[in-house]
Amino acid sequence: MRSKKRYRNLLSGAAGMLLSALAGFSLVFLGLLLFSFIMTRIDVSEPVLSVLTSLALCVGAYVGGYTASRRRRRNGLLMGLCCGLFMFLVIFALSYFFAGTAGGFSASAKLIMTLVCAGTGGVIGVNSAGRRFRL
């Protein structure tokens, strides 16, 4: 009987992680849409473009970590880091598939930024006051 409960908790945690990552991805997408609109109005250099995409990734990772840990209400740092790692791996795989390049210093720096932001969101999400919500 105990293994059924543990299996159900594992599935619930995985589903919550996927939904939280989806919330983070949607925020990354909205951020990129906003920055794309801004870039049509003004001329943006390559370094500024890199900063804007990194900012969108960090905000999305923060929201993903926050919602993942807010949903579980325990293990905030671990939940945030797992969500951030999942988000980074999906983005890394998609960039490798579509652009053909995903390595270099930029990838490692973005991994660290994603993990820090998602972990911070996880810690803040689990310690936030209020009722637990479900996605």
SULQUIHU-V194291 format. One record per run of one state. SS is the DSSP state (~ for helix, > for strand, _ for the rest). FROM is the first residue (numbers start at 1). LEN is the number of residues. If there is no record, write none. Layout:
BEGIN
((SS:FROM:LEN) (SS:FROM:LEN))
END
This chain:
BEGIN
((_:1:1) (~:2:40) (_:42:4) (~:46:27) (_:73:3) (~:76:24) (_:100:5) (~:105:23) (_:128:8))
END
